[in-house]
Amino acid sequence: MPAKKNKKRDEDLKGSELVKETNRRIRLARAFWDARNNKACRRERERALALYERLTPEQKEKVPQTLRVWLRYRSEKYFGPHRTAPGKH
């Protein structure tokens, strides 16, 4: 029988756990981006952005700059509101 995982919901995260989960989500979104998996990348980016917006300014400084740049600016070019939504041709 597999071990139970103590998985916390995103709403329950606080402090350093919130920062770590935000970093993990951004890295996962970047991995999907590198693998050209746009649907999964979009989903993880939205989740990461929601977590990032909950961070305090001090906590945002703990997120590595390369991840912040990718989340806020680089990926905005491709996933921003000005882009056509997926599945609409």
N, C-alpha and C positions, 0 to 999 in steps of 0.2 A: 504494500500500500504506500503510495507516495506521501511524502511529508507535506504538511499544510504550510501554505505560504502566508505570512503575515503581511498582506498587501494593504497598505493604507490608501484611502481615496485621496484624490488631489485636494479636496476641500479640507482634509484633516492635517495637511502638511504645514509646518511652521518652521521658522528659523533656518538652521543649516540643512535640514531635510528638504525644505522647499528649494533652496539654492541647488542642492545636489540633484534633485529631480528635474529642475529646470535645465541644468547643464546636460543631464542624460537625454532629455527629450530633444534638445537642440542638436546634440551629436547624432541621435538616431535619425532625425529629419535630414541632416547632412548626409548620412550614410545612404538613406533612400534616394536623395538627390544624386549622389554619385553613381548609384545603381540605375538611374533613369526611371525610378518608380515614382512617378509624379503624384499619383493618387495617395499613396501612403505618405509621401513627403508632405503633401498639403495637409493631411490629417494630423501628423505629428507636429508640423509647424504651428498649426492653429492651437494645439494643446500646449505647446511650449510657450507660445505668445501669451496665452491666457495665464499661465503660471508666472511668466516674466512680469506681467502687468501687476501682479499681486506683491512683487518684491518691493521693499523699501529702497530708497536711494543707496543706502549703505550696502544692502544685500546685492543690488545690481552691480556694484563695483567688484563683487566677488565672482561674478560671471566673467570668464576670460574674454578679452576684447575681441578676439577672432570670432567667438560665438555670438557676441552681441552684434557685431557688424553683419554677420551672415543673417541673423534673425531679423534685424531691423531694416537693413538697406539692400543687401544683395538679393535676398529672396523676395523682397517687396517688388522688385522689377518683374519677377515672373509670376508671383501669386497675388499681387495687389488687386484692389477693386476695379482697376481699369482694364484688367484682363478678362477675356471671355471665360465664363464659368465652364467647368468640365462637362462634357456630354452635350453641349449646345453647339450645333454646327449650322 
